[in-house]
Amino acid sequence: MVVKTLIRNGEYHDSVSLMLIAKELRQMVGVVDAAVIMATEANKDFLRNAGMENDEVKLASPNDLVICIKGEAVDINKALSEAERLLSVKQAAQAIGGGISYRSKTLRAVAKANPNSNMAVISVAGKYAFDEAWEALHLGLHVLLFSDNVSIEHEVLLKEYAHDHGLLLMGPGAGTAIINGVSLGFANVVPKGPVGIVSAAGTGLQEVSTILAKHGVGISQGIGTGGRDLKMEVGGIMMLDGIEALQGDDATKVIVLISKPPDPVVASKIMKQLIKNVKPSVICFLGSEWSVVNKSPSVFPVSTLKDAAIVAVQLSRGEEVKLANQFTNNYIEFIERFFLTIKRLKPDQRYLRALYSGGTLAYEAQVIWKEIVVDKVYSNVPLIIEDKLPDSYKSIGHTIIDLGEEEFTVGRPHPMIENDLRIRRLIQEANDPEVALILFDVVIGYGAHPDPASELVKAVNEARKIAQENRREIVFIASVTGTEADPQKLSRQVKSLNEAGVFVCECNADAARLAVKVINRN
Amino acid sequence: MVVKTLIRNGEYHDSVSLMLIAKELRQMVGVVDAAVIMATEANKDFLRNAGMENDEVKLASPNDLVICIKGEAVDINKALSEAERLLSVKQAAQAIGGGISYRSKTLRAVAKANPNSNMAVISVAGKYAFDEAWEALHLGLHVLLFSDNVSIEHEVLLKEYAHDHGLLLMGPGAGTAIINGVSLGFANVVPKGPVGIVSAAGTGLQEVSTILAKHGVGISQGIGTGGRDLKMEVGGIMMLDGIEALQGDDATKVIVLISKPPDPVVASKIMKQLIKNVKPSVICFLGSEWSVVNKSPSVFPVSTLKDAAIVAVQLSRGEEVKLANQFTNNYIEFIERFFLTIKRLKPDQRYLRALYSGGTLAYEAQVIWKEIVVDKVYSNVPLIIEDKLPDSYKSIGHTIIDLGEEEFTVGRPHPMIENDLRIRRLIQEANDPEVALILFDVVIGYGAHPDPASELVKAVNEARKIAQENRREIVFIASVTGTEADPQKLSRQVKSLNEAGVFVCECNADAARLAVKVINRN
């Protein structure tokens, strides 16, 4: 294994081209590692760490190009010539297509030729980036400054000029933005919608906007500020301007901010800007304890990107904000707890019993159980006549009962309105020592009982007491058919059931599937 | 325990009032059961099964009201007088407010007084229901016929008349409908949107419309047909008219049908009607094997209500239809499989390693791990300086690496573009006998690698081979930041990772949370 180095004095290439060349070299036979870089101090450190530094490299200046190859002695010269060949191909292409040196002219020319253009995306090496951005701003263009390695003093100069002239200066190092539905830099194809994002973090913006997309919620604008914007030196100029822009934007109904923890002075400026406006906002300052100082009812601090997206979904739909739902944060714990619970059942407890108020839900549960369970599933509303329960009032083996059927509703209200009969049946099932699990539905909405969960929870507690007196465990699974806007409120029903230790699934099919896990528990 | 009966000849009350009275009686001291019902044959059967029949009841006619109380002898007379008191209060209220006998007149009067009204909701005892519905149709009104116990001959008469006159006859026994955003009968408050539903099942319509609401997708129309509509005798008149109405409705982009399995002749009529139009449709005929005969690319048969909703969500968003996603059908199995897998790890395998391309995702993982894990979490981008990894190229204990940091990207493309370094590091971690689990992110979208999962999967396979050669198991968790519309396609990335046995979570926060379960596995 040897390392061989080639220095080309005063030769500049853009970093993307150099990276692509190095990548090709690393794929050659006998090459272990390869670097093709400008000899800046940072790059020389990198070569030292990679074991590719030598005296030649030490003496090279930032204007020199360094080619380093680590590999088998027999292959290394071939790799070096390939590097030179690739560089010359690159230079020829530049001479034809217009290289780095023409870019500055091009920006002005492009702006002149396209008087309606209003934004420049700048992605040149850091040392040229300031000049390009400065010129773009003076041409009246918003700027997405993709480039890194712009000094903080230059960043402040650019942002102050932009701020004074009503322009956006996103960056430096702003890799991601979504402006008027156009994705710039590293960004995803997401629908248009009511959530506006200002982010100091590119993948943060990507993660939140894509989780929103998975929930069917779109983005109005996604503004990148660059990673240093919320530091004391920059003072959050771009984030503050971004918030103001979104506050004035009719398409934006919810504002989301994403950053590492900001400087405390900047944080308080941001808070002041947010509460100037009634638009609800979500703050995700990852790793910050800032949430405790929040006093505004329209500002929602969260601790993860996922929670930022979930809260934004809820706010965009006018729903109550809640995170303690097993299908946002805690579904992993939910399933884990379920499997731990069913381990405590006795071996004799082999049967599932389902007590439905909704006829179609009883039918759906049968479809699922019969698909998975080997044993027979009895019902008073069987899919096939062979599964008909001889007496609807007495369960056998695995049984699914539709309490909305005529034999139960003659002279009584439907079980969606009155749970008396279902409560009695639930107690009856709990007294059966072979019963492991009771599944039931809770249907809310217009016409239904004003608070079915509260009635059913009393029965669950009584049933649990019976089981405990007989030194048994009993497992309850339920799902709630309903929405947050229903008079009985989905979240209130789920909360009551959760508090009673019922495993509440997101829909009836999930509940039926989870129940079956009891049968093959050992 | 005794049973006492009181018969009131020729006295009619509506069934809801009687149910409410019976409910009050059942709550009285000493009362075990109570029935207050008209002495129809069905009701007499019910009393016999409940052990409340006697000779008096046997002789009563359907025009007689029966009050039966089962309970303690000392309390039973008190309950009977309470029943009579409640009935007289009820009659007085009817005399003031206008009782049953005025309803028929009222329908015509109401229609006259409100010439813009276009629908009648009819909920009277079955024997009066046909006349009311017939009159409503002749007044030019659509009808939601809530009532049960209408003969099938009457149903056909009503539906044929409605069909010929361009009217809807929903029912009989149609408990649920959502028309132009108004919820009728048993129904939930759901947003307006692109999905139109025709359902022979009330709770089916409720379950599908509420699952859609949970995914942020709304309903254009929810039409109830009544439970017998798809039987041979009725011939699906209402479902066919409903489909045609939705096909012509601009607000409806996706059609969902819900029913028990229809008569085969009716099924083929429905199929013919569906394929007259390019609108995609989802068919949920619960318990049916009908799916196998489907030949139309715009018709999607599903086997559960949940799947009907999930497919409708995907179709309404123009996404590819897929159900085999761990977060639709199989998240329970997903979590279960994960817990079984980590059981196979050796006791020495104690550490988590995370290899990120997205900086903010690495940050989010730290926030989550540090919140849950007792041990120290090292990183090259630590939340606090004490957690700084001494050498970014060498993990210690639980380590989270951001491969997008400068020490890794000098002279190389960012790890979102090129995975070479991440792949090497993944192999390096797999060689460490103390490593239990490797977590990584896959960020797609514009600017990112054209198919990152395929590259990473090769590394996962190689790492797994290393582990196996050392008789170890190794667990991989990932999440994909991206959407279906991205060039790399979310589902394609997830599929590659799934096939390689990687546990793919819905977002990075979920992935980080799941990883921590390894630490406390015993």
Boltz contact constraints between the chains, C-beta under 6 A:
constraints:
  - contact:
      token1: [A, 19]
      token2: [B, 412]
      max_distance: 6.0
  - contact:
      token1: [A, 19]
      token2: [B, 413]
      max_distance: 6.0
  - contact:
      token1: [A, 35]
      token2: [B, 411]
      max_distance: 6.0
  - contact:
      token1: [A, 37]
      token2: [B, 411]
      max_distance: 6.0
  - contact:
      token1: [A, 42]
      token2: [B, 410]
      max_distance: 6.0
  - contact:
      token1: [A, 43]
      token2: [B, 410]
      max_distance: 6.0
  - contact:
      token1: [A, 46]
      token2: [B, 410]
      max_distance: 6.0
  - contact:
      token1: [A, 183]
      token2: [B, 446]
      max_distance: 6.0
  - contact:
      token1: [A, 185]
      token2: [B, 447]
      max_distance: 6.0
  - contact:
      token1: [A, 186]
      token2: [B, 447]
      max_distance: 6.0
  - contact:
      token1: [A, 187]
      token2: [B, 445]
      max_distance: 6.0
  - contact:
      token1: [A, 187]
      token2: [B, 446]
      max_distance: 6.0
  - contact:
      token1: [A, 188]
      token2: [B, 445]
      max_distance: 6.0
  - contact:
      token1: [A, 188]
      token2: [B, 482]
      max_distance: 6.0
  - contact:
      token1: [A, 188]
      token2: [B, 483]
      max_distance: 6.0
  - contact:
      token1: [A, 188]
      token2: [B, 486]
      max_distance: 6.0
  - contact:
      token1: [A, 189]
      token2: [B, 483]
      max_distance: 6.0
  - contact:
      token1: [A, 189]
      token2: [B, 485]
      max_distance: 6.0
  - contact:
      token1: [A, 189]
      token2: [B, 486]
      max_distance: 6.0
  - contact:
      token1: [A, 190]
      token2: [B, 483]
      max_distance: 6.0
  - contact:
      token1: [A, 201]
      token2: [B, 360]
      max_distance: 6.0
  - contact:
      token1: [A, 203]
      token2: [B, 358]
      max_distance: 6.0
  - contact:
      token1: [A, 203]
      token2: [B, 359]
      max_distance: 6.0
  - contact:
      token1: [A, 203]
      token2: [B, 360]
      max_distance: 6.0
  - contact:
      token1: [A, 203]
      token2: [B, 361]
      max_distance: 6.0
  - contact:
      token1: [A, 204]
      token2: [B, 360]
      max_distance: 6.0
  - contact:
      token1: [A, 206]
      token2: [B, 481]
      max_distance: 6.0
  - contact:
      token1: [A, 207]
      token2: [B, 481]
      max_distance: 6.0
  - contact:
      token1: [A, 210]
      token2: [B, 481]
      max_distance: 6.0
  - contact:
      token1: [A, 210]
      token2: [B, 482]
      max_distance: 6.0
  - contact:
      token1: [A, 210]
      token2: [B, 483]
      max_distance: 6.0
  - contact:
      token1: [A, 211]
      token2: [B, 507]
      max_distance: 6.0
  - contact:
      token1: [A, 213]
      token2: [B, 483]
      max_distance: 6.0
  - contact:
      token1: [A, 215]
      token2: [B, 216]
      max_distance: 6.0
  - contact:
      token1: [A, 216]
      token2: [B, 215]
      max_distance: 6.0
  - contact:
      token1: [A, 216]
      token2: [B, 216]
      max_distance: 6.0
  - contact:
      token1: [A, 286]
      token2: [B, 363]
      max_distance: 6.0
  - contact:
      token1: [A, 286]
      token2: [B, 364]
      max_distance: 6.0
  - contact:
      token1: [A, 286]
      token2: [B, 367]
      max_distance: 6.0
  - contact:
      token1: [A, 287]
      token2: [B, 367]
      max_distance: 6.0
  - contact:
      token1: [A, 287]
      token2: [B, 383]
      max_distance: 6.0
  - contact:
      token1: [A, 303]
      token2: [B, 367]
      max_distance: 6.0
  - contact:
      token1: [A, 304]
      token2: [B, 364]
      max_distance: 6.0
  - contact:
      token1: [A, 304]
      token2: [B, 509]
      max_distance: 6.0
  - contact:
      token1: [A, 305]
      token2: [B, 364]
      max_distance: 6.0
  - contact:
      token1: [A, 306]
      token2: [B, 507]
      max_distance: 6.0
  - contact:
      token1: [A, 306]
      token2: [B, 509]
      max_distance: 6.0
  - contact:
      token1: [A, 332]
      token2: [B, 335]
      max_distance: 6.0
  - contact:
      token1: [A, 332]
      token2: [B, 513]
      max_distance: 6.0
  - contact:
      token1: [A, 332]
      token2: [B, 514]
      max_distance: 6.0
  - contact:
      token1: [A, 335]
      token2: [B, 332]
      max_distance: 6.0
  - contact:
      token1: [A, 335]
      token2: [B, 335]
      max_distance: 6.0
  - contact:
      token1: [A, 358]
      token2: [B, 203]
      max_distance: 6.0
  - contact:
      token1: [A, 359]
      token2: [B, 203]
      max_distance: 6.0
  - contact:
      token1: [A, 360]
      token2: [B, 201]
      max_distance: 6.0
  - contact:
      token1: [A, 360]
      token2: [B, 203]
      max_distance: 6.0
  - contact:
      token1: [A, 360]
      token2: [B, 204]
      max_distance: 6.0
  - contact:
      token1: [A, 361]
      token2: [B, 203]
      max_distance: 6.0
  - contact:
      token1: [A, 363]
      token2: [B, 286]
      max_distance: 6.0
  - contact:
      token1: [A, 364]
      token2: [B, 286]
      max_distance: 6.0
  - contact:
      token1: [A, 364]
      token2: [B, 304]
      max_distance: 6.0
  - contact:
      token1: [A, 364]
      token2: [B, 305]
      max_distance: 6.0
  - contact:
      token1: [A, 367]
      token2: [B, 286]
      max_distance: 6.0
  - contact:
      token1: [A, 367]
      token2: [B, 287]
      max_distance: 6.0
  - contact:
      token1: [A, 367]
      token2: [B, 303]
      max_distance: 6.0
  - contact:
      token1: [A, 383]
      token2: [B, 287]
      max_distance: 6.0
  - contact:
      token1: [A, 410]
      token2: [B, 42]
      max_distance: 6.0
  - contact:
      token1: [A, 410]
      token2: [B, 43]
      max_distance: 6.0
  - contact:
      token1: [A, 410]
      token2: [B, 46]
      max_distance: 6.0
  - contact:
      token1: [A, 411]
      token2: [B, 35]
      max_distance: 6.0
  - contact:
      token1: [A, 411]
      token2: [B, 37]
      max_distance: 6.0
  - contact:
      token1: [A, 411]
      token2: [B, 46]
      max_distance: 6.0
  - contact:
      token1: [A, 412]
      token2: [B, 19]
      max_distance: 6.0
  - contact:
      token1: [A, 413]
      token2: [B, 19]
      max_distance: 6.0
  - contact:
      token1: [A, 445]
      token2: [B, 187]
      max_distance: 6.0
  - contact:
      token1: [A, 445]
      token2: [B, 188]
      max_distance: 6.0
  - contact:
      token1: [A, 446]
      token2: [B, 183]
      max_distance: 6.0
  - contact:
      token1: [A, 446]
      token2: [B, 187]
      max_distance: 6.0
  - contact:
      token1: [A, 447]
      token2: [B, 185]
      max_distance: 6.0
  - contact:
      token1: [A, 447]
      token2: [B, 186]
      max_distance: 6.0
  - contact:
      token1: [A, 481]
      token2: [B, 206]
      max_distance: 6.0
  - contact:
      token1: [A, 481]
      token2: [B, 207]
      max_distance: 6.0
  - contact:
      token1: [A, 481]
      token2: [B, 210]
      max_distance: 6.0
  - contact:
      token1: [A, 482]
      token2: [B, 188]
      max_distance: 6.0
  - contact:
      token1: [A, 482]
      token2: [B, 210]
      max_distance: 6.0
  - contact:
      token1: [A, 483]
      token2: [B, 188]
      max_distance: 6.0
  - contact:
      token1: [A, 483]
      token2: [B, 189]
      max_distance: 6.0
  - contact:
      token1: [A, 483]
      token2: [B, 190]
      max_distance: 6.0
  - contact:
      token1: [A, 483]
      token2: [B, 210]
      max_distance: 6.0
  - contact:
      token1: [A, 483]
      token2: [B, 213]
      max_distance: 6.0
  - contact:
      token1: [A, 485]
      token2: [B, 189]
      max_distance: 6.0
  - contact:
      token1: [A, 486]
      token2: [B, 188]
      max_distance: 6.0
  - contact:
      token1: [A, 486]
      token2: [B, 189]
      max_distance: 6.0
  - contact:
      token1: [A, 507]
      token2: [B, 211]
      max_distance: 6.0
  - contact:
      token1: [A, 507]
      token2: [B, 306]
      max_distance: 6.0
  - contact:
      token1: [A, 509]
      token2: [B, 304]
      max_distance: 6.0
  - contact:
      token1: [A, 509]
      token2: [B, 306]
      max_distance: 6.0
  - contact:
      token1: [A, 513]
      token2: [B, 332]
      max_distance: 6.0
  - contact:
      token1: [A, 514]
      token2: [B, 332]
      max_distance: 6.0
